[in-house]
Amino acid sequence: MSKKITMNWIIAIIVAAVYLLVSIAFSAWAYSWIIWVAYGIYRLIIK
């Protein structure tokens, strides 16, 4: 795999881990979607 594809996977896994950590730690399942929105905006800007 290319370096860019590998980096994208690493970032996606980190975002998923942070999402689960925040959701479980703060019982904030309803608000943790903000993490995915931030990730989506990041992807649009970087792409």
C-alpha positions as CSV (number, residue, x, y, z in Angstrom):
1,M,0.0,0.0,0.0
2,S,1.1,3.5,-0.6
3,K,2.1,5.8,2.3
4,K,-1.1,8.0,1.9
5,I,-3.5,5.0,2.1
6,T,-1.7,3.6,5.1
7,M,-1.8,7.1,6.8
8,N,-5.6,7.4,6.0
9,W,-6.2,4.0,7.7
10,I,-4.2,5.0,10.8
11,I,-6.1,8.3,11.1
12,A,-9.5,6.5,10.7
13,I,-8.6,3.9,13.4
14,I,-7.5,6.7,15.8
15,V,-10.7,8.6,15.2
16,A,-12.8,5.4,15.8
17,A,-10.9,4.7,19.0
18,V,-11.3,8.3,20.3
19,Y,-15.0,8.1,19.4
20,L,-15.5,4.9,21.5
21,L,-13.4,6.3,24.3
22,V,-15.4,9.5,24.5
23,S,-18.7,7.8,24.1
24,I,-18.0,5.2,26.8
25,A,-16.2,7.5,29.3
26,F,-18.8,10.2,29.2
27,S,-21.9,8.2,28.2
28,A,-22.2,10.8,25.4
29,W,-23.4,8.7,22.5
30,A,-25.8,11.3,21.4
31,Y,-23.1,14.0,21.1
32,S,-20.1,12.0,20.0
33,W,-21.2,12.3,16.4
34,I,-19.3,15.6,16.5
35,I,-16.1,13.7,16.3
36,W,-17.2,12.1,13.0
37,V,-18.2,15.5,11.7
38,A,-14.8,16.9,12.5
39,Y,-13.1,13.9,10.9
40,G,-15.3,14.4,7.7
41,I,-14.3,18.1,7.6
42,Y,-10.7,17.2,8.0
43,R,-10.9,14.7,5.1
44,L,-12.5,17.3,2.9
45,I,-9.8,19.9,3.6
46,I,-6.9,17.5,3.2
47,K,-8.2,15.8,0.1
